Amino acid sequence: MLLDKETWIVEATITDMQQAMGNGWITSEEIVQLYIDRITQYDPKLRSILEVNPDAAEIARSLDMERREKGSRGKLHGIPIVLKDNIDTGDRMHTSAGSLALADSYASEDSFVAAKLRSAGAVLLGKANMTEWANFMSTTMWAGYSSRGGLVLNPYGPGDLFIGGSSSGPAAAAAANLCAAAIGTETSGSIISPASQTCLVGIKPTVGLVSRTGIIPITYTQDSPGPMTRTVSDAAIILSALTGVDDRDEKTLASAVHVNQDYTAYLDEDYLKQARIGIPRHYYKDLDKDRLEVIEAAIEVLKEQGATIIDPVDLPSQETQWDSVVLKYEFKKYLNDYLGKLEKSIPVHSLADVIAFNEEHADKALKYGQNLMIMCEETNGTLTEQEYLDSIKQNLELAGEQGIDFVLREYQLDAIMFLGDEDCNDLAAQMGYPAITVPGGYAQEGVIASEGYNTKGPQGVTFVGTAFNEPTLFKLAYGYEQATKHRKPPVMDPSC
């Protein structure tokens, strides 16, 4: 090793860290401290980390001893990973979804995800800030904002570039090299969007591939946790550790034949030579010049690598304007289920309690209001309303048989490709289908989008496939990544 450790840790991969720990050049405890030092130096401005695990150094020290005495558990042994603040950890870290109402809430046990990471030997380094209640609190809330942690800033342009949501904190932390990797959650775009905006690899797995037990929910139909990393290889390593059937999450029963895979086996950069990728031009029509250039350049790279590009492909449902009817009905039911199990000392045990708490602390808790929560509270919470049942049925038809399933079958495709999260998230979300984004370039200029944010900055290229088709998505993303290597770390300035 020729680099000093402070320089080496920037952009170090999980494989780099394992090799360095394996040959004794560095320990997990030292890696943890390097990241804590970087959090202390850079994160006061970014606001990506809500809290550092007070036991992280001790856990790393124990894992170092285990490595010396018994050997390594595997690829995640001693690797520091940050979790989004809606993922339960049965330790001395809070789980609050960014809300002041849960600021003092400690989970009684690990979520399925946290338990799998611990079992694999990962160090849970801290909890990351997020858009409060996974951005299902207010229609005017700025992506990345929470009452508990403030607004997460994009390390590539703090205060200038959009960060995306709701896994904003995990994205900023991983992009700024404040952790080895992070775990986010997605309902519709909450992994893919911030990963795309911060030059990361993000994968939203098929709903049911990774259990949601112990995660503060929005919806049973669409929620899915997944890795946010600096390389496709790191994402494959982490996803391999997260899968598993969980009797407490019935969605995972369908994944039984897909779990316990080593997704690193699909890191095949030559696969592009046989790949068939669809270009859904309809979804590019509103792109500004710079972002259109990014996706056109990506198409050319794929052609150069031997992929067959079907351009354009049309979806019968491509004009659909998606709504949040399913989320409106499921949020109350599943949030009440989660809150109802919390300790009596916690001030909220239902959505109605949360709304009341926020009103009582309006000066701090209601900067953007809570109109979405109030809307959801008006449902009966039983999921029996006809509007809900009709919406579920319609969404499955439009997103599946008239959407993703149609286009993949009609054109015999491996995947369809989008720019970042441009209109692809709702489409994939309705079916619970997987998506992976990989750094695709940088838009030097950008228009101010209708939502009011600047569209310049890092841009991801996103591949969407059918259920449990993560192996193919990894092949496509890895081939593209290796051909382009667009990932560049942000220039960090603690005084910016």
C-alpha positions in Angstrom: 0.0 0.0 0.0 1.6 3.3 -1.1 -1.2 5.7 -0.1 -1.8 7.0 3.4 -4.9 5.7 5.0 -6.8 9.0 4.9 -6.3 9.2 1.1 -6.9 5.5 0.5 -10.3 5.4 2.2 -11.7 7.8 -0.4 -13.4 5.6 -3.1 -12.1 2.4 -1.4 -14.4 -0.5 -2.4 -15.6 -3.3 -0.2 -13.1 -5.6 -2.0 -10.3 -3.1 -1.4 -11.1 -3.0 2.3 -11.3 -6.8 2.6 -7.9 -7.2 1.0 -6.4 -4.5 3.2 -7.8 -6.0 6.4 -6.8 -9.5 5.2 -3.2 -8.7 4.8 -3.1 -6.7 8.1 -2.5 -3.3 6.6 -5.6 -1.9 8.3 -8.2 -3.0 10.7 -12.0 -2.6 10.8 -11.6 -0.4 13.8 -9.3 1.9 11.9 -11.7 2.0 8.9 -14.5 2.9 11.3 -12.5 5.7 12.8 -11.5 7.0 9.3 -15.2 7.3 8.4 -16.1 8.9 11.8 -13.3 11.5 11.2 -14.7 12.3 7.8 -18.3 12.5 9.2 -17.0 15.0 11.8 -15.1 17.0 9.2 -17.6 17.1 6.3 -21.1 16.2 7.5 -22.0 19.3 9.5 -22.7 20.9 6.2 -24.2 18.0 4.3 -26.4 16.8 7.2 -26.5 13.3 5.9 -25.9 11.5 9.2 -28.4 11.8 12.1 -26.3 9.8 14.5 -23.2 7.6 14.7 -23.5 4.3 16.4 -21.8 4.8 19.8 -20.8 1.1 19.7 -19.3 1.1 16.2 -15.7 1.1 17.3 -16.2 -1.6 19.9 -18.1 -3.8 17.3 -15.3 -3.3 14.8 -12.7 -4.2 17.4 -14.6 -7.4 18.2 -14.8 -8.3 14.5 -11.0 -7.7 14.1 -10.4 -10.1 17.0 -12.8 -12.6 15.4 -10.9 -12.3 12.1 -7.6 -13.1 13.8 -8.9 -16.0 15.8 -11.5 -17.6 13.5 -11.1 -16.0 10.1 -13.4 -13.8 8.1 -17.2 -14.3 7.9 -17.1 -13.2 4.3 -17.1 -10.1 2.0 -18.8 -7.8 4.5 -16.7 -8.7 7.6 -15.8 -5.5 9.3 -17.3 -3.2 6.6 -19.0 0.0 8.0 -22.5 0.5 6.5 -25.0 3.3 7.2 -28.7 2.6 7.4 -31.6 5.0 6.5 -33.4 6.2 9.6 -36.5 4.2 9.0 -34.7 0.8 9.4 -34.9 -0.6 12.9 -31.7 -1.5 14.8 -32.0 -3.1 18.2 -29.1 -1.1 19.7 -28.3 2.4 21.0 -29.4 4.1 17.8 -32.8 5.6 17.3 -35.2 4.8 14.5 -37.3 7.9 13.7 -38.1 8.2 10.0 -36.7 11.8 10.5 -39.6 12.7 12.7 -39.5 14.5 16.0 -42.4 12.3 17.2 -40.0 9.3 17.1 -36.8 11.1 18.0 -36.5 9.2 21.2 -37.7 5.8 19.8 -35.4 2.8 20.1 -36.4 -0.4 18.3 -36.7 -3.4 20.5 -34.9 -5.6 17.9 -33.1 -5.5 14.6 -35.0 -5.3 11.4 -34.5 -8.2 9.1 -32.1 -6.1 7.0 -30.0 -5.1 10.1 -29.9 -8.6 11.4 -28.7 -9.9 8.0 -26.0 -7.3 7.8 -24.8 -8.0 11.4 -24.8 -11.8 10.7 -22.6 -11.1 7.6 -20.1 -9.2 9.8 -21.0 -5.6 8.8 -20.5 -2.8 11.2 -23.7 -0.7 11.5 -21.9 2.7 11.5 -24.9 5.0 11.9 -28.3 6.2 10.9 -28.8 8.5 7.9 -31.1 11.4 7.5 -34.0 11.1 5.1 -37.0 12.9 3.8 -39.3 12.8 6.8 -41.7 9.8 6.8 -40.2 8.8 3.4 -41.7 11.9 1.8 -45.3 10.9 2.5 -46.0 13.7 5.0 -46.6 16.8 2.8 -46.9 17.5 -0.9 -44.7 20.6 -0.4 -41.9 19.0 1.6 -38.5 19.5 0.0 -36.7 16.2 -0.8 -34.1 15.4 1.8 -35.7 17.4 4.6 -36.7 16.1 8.0 -37.7 17.9 11.2 -35.2 16.0 13.1 -32.2 16.4 10.8 -32.8 19.4 8.6 -32.1 19.4 4.8 -29.6 16.9 3.3 -27.4 18.6 0.7 -25.9 17.1 -2.4 -22.1 16.8 -1.9 -21.6 17.6 -5.6 -23.0 21.1 -5.1 -24.3 21.7 -1.6 -27.2 24.1 -1.7 -27.2 24.2 -5.5 -27.8 20.7 -6.8 -31.0 18.6 -6.1 -30.3 15.7 -3.8 -33.4 13.6 -4.5 -35.4 11.7 -2.0 -36.3 10.0 0.2 -33.0 8.1 0.8 -31.2 11.4 0.6 -29.0 10.9 3.6 -27.8 7.4 2.6 -27.0 8.8 -0.9 -25.0 11.8 0.3 -23.1 9.7 2.9 -22.1 7.0 0.4 -21.2 9.6 -2.3 -19.1 11.7 0.0 -17.2 8.6 1.3 -18.6 8.9 4.8 -19.2 5.1 4.9 -18.4 2.1 2.8 -22.0 1.9 1.6 -25.5 2.6 2.7 -29.0 1.0 2.7 -31.9 3.0 1.5 -35.6 2.1 1.0 -37.8 2.8 -2.0 -41.5 3.1 -2.6 -41.2 4.9 -5.9 -37.8 6.5 -6.7 -36.5 6.8 -3.2 -33.3 4.9 -3.9 -33.0 5.4 -7.7 -33.5 9.2 -7.6 -30.9 10.2 -4.9 -28.4 7.6 -6.2 -28.7 9.1 -9.7 -28.3 12.6 -8.4 -25.1 11.7 -6.4 -23.2 9.5 -8.9 -24.0 6.3 -7.1 -25.1 2.8 -8.0 -28.5 2.2 -6.4 -30.7 -0.9 -6.7 -34.4 -1.2 -5.8 -34.9 -4.9 -5.6 -38.0 -6.8 -6.6 -40.6 -6.3 -3.8 -40.3 -9.4 -1.7 -36.6 -10.2 -2.4 -35.6 -8.4 0.7 -37.8 -8.4 3.8 -39.4 -5.2 5.1 -39.9 -6.5 8.6 -38.7 -3.7 11.0 -38.9 -0.9 8.5 -41.2 2.0 9.0 -43.5 1.6 6.1 -45.5 3.5 3.5 -47.0 0.6 1.6 -46.9 -3.1 1.7 -47.4 -3.2 -2.1 -44.3 -1.2 -3.1 -41.8 -0.8 -0.3 -38.3 -2.3 -0.9 -35.0 -1.8 0.8 -31.8 -1.9 -1.2 -28.1 -1.0 -1.4 -26.6 2.4 -2.4 -23.0 2.1 -3.3 -20.1 3.6 -5.3 -19.7 0.5 -7.6 -21.9 -2.2 -9.1 -19.7 -4.8 -7.4 -20.3 -3.4 -4.0 -24.1 -3.4 -4.6 -23.9 -7.0 -5.7 -22.0 -8.0 -2.5 -24.5 -6.3 -0.2 -27.7 -7.5 -2.0 -26.3 -11.1 -1.7 -26.3 -10.7 2.1 -29.8 -9.2 2.4 -32.0 -11.7 0.7 -34.0 -14.4 2.5 -37.4 -15.7 3.2 -39.1 -14.1 6.2 -42.3 -15.5 7.6 -43.2 -12.1 9.0 -43.2 -10.6 5.5 -45.4 -12.8 3.2 -44.1 -11.0 0.1 -40.8 -12.8 0.6 -42.4 -16.3 0.2 -42.4 -15.7 -3.6 -38.6 -15.2 -3.5 -37.7 -18.6 -2.1 -36.0 -19.8 -5.3 -34.2 -16.5 -5.8 -32.5 -16.0 -2.4 -29.1 -16.9 -1.2 -27.6 -16.1 -4.6 -24.1 -14.6 -4.9 -24.9 -11.7 -7.2 -21.2 -11.1 -7.8 -21.4 -14.1 -10.1 -23.4 -11.9 -12.6 -20.7 -9.2 -12.9 -20.1 -10.1 -16.5 -18.9 -7.1 -18.6 -19.2 -9.2 -21.8 -22.9 -9.8 -21.4 -23.7 -6.6 -23.3 -22.6 -8.3 -26.5 -25.8 -10.4 -26.3 -28.1 -8.0 -24.5 -31.3 -6.5 -26.0 -32.2 -3.1 -24.5 -35.3 -1.1 -25.2 -35.3 2.7 -25.6 -38.7 4.1 -24.4 -38.4 7.4 -26.3 -41.7 8.6 -25.0 -40.1 9.1 -21.6 -37.3 11.2 -23.0 -39.5 13.8 -24.6 -39.3 16.3 -21.7 -35.5 16.1 -21.2 -33.5 19.2 -21.6 -30.6 19.3 -24.0 -27.8 18.3 -21.5 -29.7 15.4 -20.0 -30.8 14.2 -23.4 -27.1 14.2 -24.4 -26.3 12.0 -21.4 -28.8 9.3 -22.3 -27.9 9.5 -26.0 -24.2 9.0 -25.1 -25.2 6.0 -23.0 -27.1 4.5 -25.9 -24.0 4.9 -28.1 -21.8 3.2 -25.5 -24.1 0.2 -25.3 -24.0 -0.1 -29.1 -20.2 0.1 -29.1 -20.2 -2.7 -26.5 -22.2 -4.9 -28.8 -25.7 -4.6 -27.3 -28.7 -4.7 -29.6 -30.6 -1.5 -29.1 -34.3 -1.4 -30.0 -35.1 2.2 -30.5 -37.9 3.2 -29.9 -40.1 0.9 -28.0 -43.6 1.8 -27.0 -45.7 0.9 -24.0 -49.5 0.8 -24.4 -49.7 2.5 -20.9 -47.0 5.1 -21.5 -49.4 8.1 -21.3 -50.7 7.0 -17.9 -50.6 9.6 -15.1 -49.9 7.6 -12.0 -51.6 8.5 -8.7 -50.9 7.7 -5.1 -54.3 6.0 -4.3 -52.6 2.8 -3.1 -50.2 4.7 -0.9 -53.0 6.8 0.6 -54.9 3.7 1.8 -52.0 1.5 2.8 -50.0 4.1 4.7 -52.5 4.4 7.6 -52.9 0.6 8.0 -49.3 -0.3 7.9 -48.0 2.7 9.8 -50.5 2.0 12.6 -49.3 -1.6 12.7 -45.7 -0.4 13.2 -46.5 2.3 15.7 -48.8 0.2 17.7 -45.9 -2.1 18.7 -43.7 0.7 20.1 -42.9 1.1 23.8 -45.6 2.9 25.8 -43.1 5.7 26.6 -43.1 6.8 22.9 -45.7 9.6 22.4 -47.3 8.2 19.2 -48.9 4.8 18.5 -51.0 5.6 15.5 -51.1 8.0 12.5 -53.7 10.1 14.4 -51.2 10.4 17.3 -48.5 11.6 14.8 -50.8 14.2 13.4 -51.7 15.4 16.9 -48.1 15.5 18.0 -47.0 17.5 15.0 -49.8 20.0 15.6 -48.7 20.4 19.2 -45.1 21.0 18.1 -46.0 22.9 14.9 -43.2 25.4 15.2 -40.6 22.6 14.8 -42.5 19.8 13.2 -44.7 21.4 10.5 -42.4 23.5 8.4 -44.1 22.0 5.3 -47.4 20.9 6.8 -48.8 17.4 6.9 -51.6 17.4 4.3 -50.7 13.9 3.1 -50.9 12.5 6.6 -54.3 14.1 7.1 -55.5 12.7 3.8 -54.4 9.2 4.8 -56.0 9.5 8.2 -59.4 10.0 6.5 -59.3 6.4 5.2 -60.7 3.6 7.4 -57.4 1.7 7.6 -58.9 -1.6 6.6 -58.0 -1.7 2.9 -61.6 -2.5 2.0 -62.5 0.7 0.1 -63.5 0.1 -3.5 -61.3 2.9 -4.7 -58.3 1.1 -3.3 -59.2 -2.3 -4.7 -59.9 -0.8 -8.1 -56.6 1.1 -8.1 -54.6 -2.0 -7.2 -56.2 -3.9 -10.1 -55.8 -1.1 -12.6 -52.1 -0.4 -11.7 -51.2 -4.1 -12.1 -52.7 -4.1 -15.5 -51.3 -0.8 -16.7 -47.8 -1.3 -15.4 -47.6 -5.0 -16.2 -49.6 -6.3 -19.1 -49.7 -2.9 -20.7 -46.4 -1.7 -19.4 -43.1 -3.5 -18.5 -44.2 -7.1 -19.1 -45.7 -6.1 -22.5 -42.6 -4.2 -23.8 -40.1 -6.9 -22.6 -42.2 -9.6 -24.2 -43.1 -7.8 -27.4 -39.5 -6.7 -28.2 -37.8 -9.7 -26.5 -35.8 -7.4 -24.2 -33.5 -7.8 -21.2 -34.5 -4.4 -19.9 -35.6 -1.0 -20.8 -33.4 2.1 -20.1 -34.2 5.4 -18.6 -32.3 8.5 -17.5 -32.1 8.5 -13.7 -35.6 8.4 -12.3 -37.2 10.1 -15.2 -40.7 8.7 -15.2 -39.5 5.1 -14.7 -40.1 4.9 -10.9 -43.9 4.8 -10.9 -43.9 2.3 -13.7 -41.6 -0.1 -11.9 -43.1 0.6 -8.5 -46.7 -0.3 -9.3 -45.5 -3.9 -10.2 -42.8 -4.1 -7.5 -40.3 -4.7 -10.3 -36.5 -4.1 -9.9 -34.5 -1.2 -11.2 -30.8 -0.4 -11.0 -29.1 3.0 -11.7 -25.4 3.5 -12.5 -23.5 6.7 -13.0 -24.2 7.9 -16.5 -22.5 11.3 -16.8 -22.9 14.9 -15.7 -25.2 17.6 -17.0 -23.3 20.9 -17.0 -26.4 22.9 -17.4 -30.1 22.2 -16.7 -33.5 23.7 -16.7 -35.5 24.4 -13.5 -37.9 21.5 -13.5 -41.6 22.0 -12.7 -40.9 20.8 -9.1 -38.6 23.8 -8.7 -35.1 22.2 -8.6 -32.1 22.4 -10.8 -31.6 19.5 -13.1 -27.9 19.9 -13.7 -25.3 17.7 -12.0 -24.7 13.9 -11.9 -27.1 11.8 -13.9 -27.7 8.1 -13.6 -28.6 5.6 -16.3 -31.4 3.2 -15.0 -32.2 -0.3 -16.2 -35.7 -1.7 -15.4 -36.6 -5.4 -15.7 -39.2 -7.9 -14.6 -39.7 -9.6 -11.3 -36.5 -11.2 -9.8 -34.5 -10.3 -12.8 -31.7 -8.7 -10.7 -29.0 -11.0 -12.2 -29.6 -9.6 -15.7 -29.8 -6.0 -14.4 -26.4 -6.5 -12.7 -24.9 -7.8 -15.9 -26.2 -4.7 -17.8 -25.1 -2.2 -15.1 -21.7 -3.8 -14.7 -21.0 -3.9 -18.4 -22.0 -0.2 -18.7 -20.0 0.8 -15.6 -16.9 -0.9 -16.8 -17.1 0.7 -20.3 -17.6 4.2 -18.9 -16.4 4.5 -15.3 -18.3 7.8 -14.9 -18.2 7.6 -11.1 -16.1 10.5 -9.7 -16.0 11.5 -6.1 -17.2 15.0 -5.1 -14.6 17.6 -4.2 -15.1 17.9 -0.5 -14.7 21.2 1.3 -15.6 21.3 5.0 -16.1 25.1 4.8 -18.4 25.1 1.7 
